[in-house]
């Protein structure tokens, strides 16, 4: 296997044409490939990116090249999905973002991984200014890798 490329190598952005408006962008990449780090076999899936932009949007050709950088990389489904979310959040700083990876069945199992991000609000920052700790607040049930309410199975998203 080839060494992994530097993160964010390909990602380019452009200015959001309507930064004052909250709107959703969805990009679907139905031909995503990576390599299973256990078997060395190719993994095929669909990557769905859904986000509400802040000041920047991702340029599509660079996003396509970024996704192609995973083609020969040995990486688990969960790591792929989280890495894509982390890299895009770092570059774009969106208001909200979800990355959903849907994998071609292997051995009778179909996997769907979902990661969510939401920019902290001024209200959440006020908790710290008022002397409250995060532990003083009730837990956020959407603060899991799956982005779904706690079900006792953290990080898993059930297939429909």
Buried (B, 14 or more C-beta within 10 A) or exposed (E): EEEBEEBBEBBBBEEBEEEEEEEEBEBEBEEBBBBBEEEEEEBEBBBBBBBBBBEBBBBEEBBEBBBBBBEBBBBBBBBBBBBBBBBBBEBBBBBBBBBBBBBEEEEEEEBBBBBBBBEEEEEEEEEEEEEEEEEEEEEEEEEBBBBBEEEEEEEBBEEE
